[in-house]
Amino acid sequence: MKQTEIQAIGANQRIDKFVRKWLNEAPLSFIYRLFRKKDVKVNGHWVPIDYVVKVGDIVTVYITDAQIEEFNQPKPIIPGAFPHQIIHEDDNCLIVNKPKGLLVHGDSGEKRLTLANQVLSYLATKGATFDNGGYMPSPAHRLDRNTSGIVIFGKTLIAQQALEKLFHDRAGIIKSYLALVVGNVLKDGEIDMDLTKNSETNVVKVVKRGTGMRAITQYRIKERFQDFTLLEVIIKTGRTHQIRV
């Protein structure tokens, strides 16, 4: 069992995000399994995954001593040049162009070579310091490993919370992608279906309406080729692998 009290620097964020930073070496599948099994409690009670922690909350995670030793490790931040395009940077946010093949966050197979770690290394070269128990600049959203595109990082907790709220409320945020698909798409359209994800295998599949998470995807024809169609894809929901499925 591991227990901690929420301080001001860790308050006003979702409990799952706090636990992910607290157990910084744990894969996402492990974190979400803790919540499914109700092994995360606040003030002695189970809370939903979107519960927002407050100053003074006591967070308890029921894991073994071996898991605590494995997953709660000081995160070494080594200053280094940022190898990708920086689109915009100010005191509150950093907007970068993520290449294909790079994870935003670590998983069980890769924990070090991630966009998040590269951003921390870059900020360290500019004199930023990080407290492993407090806030670290984090992405406000994510892209799949094999998707390239813009990722926005909040450099302060207040900025991060504001960005996450914009994405959650879809307040002026439009997620648009370019997808080259096999075949001749006849006309613009919309796909509306339910998806479910196996947290162990990370496989996403289509299921019957009402038995999964609703996923809405709109697509528009941008250009036609002999055997392919270039589409602009706009997702109205943010489900894992939504476009590929």
Secondary structure, 3 states (H helix, E strand, C coil): CEEEECCHHHCCCEHHHHHHHHCCCCCHHHHHHHHHCCCEEECCEECCCCCECCCCCEEEECCCHHHHHHHCCCCCCCCCCCCCCEEEECCCEEEEEECCCCECCCCCCCCCCEHHHHHHHHHHHCCCCCCCCCCCCEECCCCCCCCCEEEEEECCHHHHHHHHHHHHHCCCCCEEEEEEEECCCCCCEEEEEEEEECCCCCCEEEECCCCCEEEEEEEEEEEECCCEEEEEEEECCCCCCCCCC
